[in-house]
Amino acid sequence: QKEVEQDPGPLSVPEGAIVSLNCTYSNSAFQYFMWYRQYSRKGPELLMYTYSSGNKEDGRFTAQVDKSSKYISLFIRDSQPSDSATYLCAMSAGRGSTLGRLYFGRGTQLTVWP
Amino acid sequence: EAGVTQFPSHSVIEKGQTVTLRCDPISGHDNLYWYRRVMGKEIKFLLHFVKESKQDESGMPNNRFLAERTGGTYSTLKVQPAELEDSGVYFCASSAGIGNTIYFGEGSWLTVV
């Protein structure tokens, strides 16, 4: 079983739609949860960062973590064509020096069409 | 401020040859990471430097891979000899401290033919 599971999509939505992206994981030691956005031929860029369970909102983006279900989500409201990218979930156990060791999902390719 | 820079951006080499990838982290970042993404798979951790010391190299696939970070600044990742399955994108990342935001470079695309 993979550490992190993420549906690769592709996901195609019209501009203005609400987008829901999800990941599940198997390692209960994960405490730090991140969403990265990656444009084509670019490196991953940190979008959201959450510690433990709960919600975090930043503009049009909301990250949710449910540790009891080992399930994390990213919601994008009022999606824009500029949101078209691959979205990667990543997580870390966060114990000392291993905090920097991130476990990634495969990424979900999102296209927002005008 | 310059981000994480990687060189070369693309490299095509023959099986059995050697390739050296270079990473310049963000200035002042003590933590430097190497990750790799092979076709169709997720990005996977290779190793972590704190300054010039290898903090965690448990993700290195085998002894054909050698990473160095002399002087705690830039880092190199050498693959010798390269195999077909080494093809993929090699990402370098850095952070100011453990627990701080990890910034990724644009990656070095390696194709072994």
Interface residues (C-beta under 8 A of the other chain):
Chain A: K2 V4 Q6 Y36 R41 K42 G43 P44 E45 L46 Y49 L88 A90 G94 G96 S97 T98 L99 G100 R101 L102 Y103 F104 G105 R106 G107
Chain B: V4 N31 Y33 Y35 G40 K41 E42 I43 K44 F45 H48 V50 Q55 D56 G59 F91 A93 S95 I98 G99 T101 I102 Y103 F104 G105 E106 G107
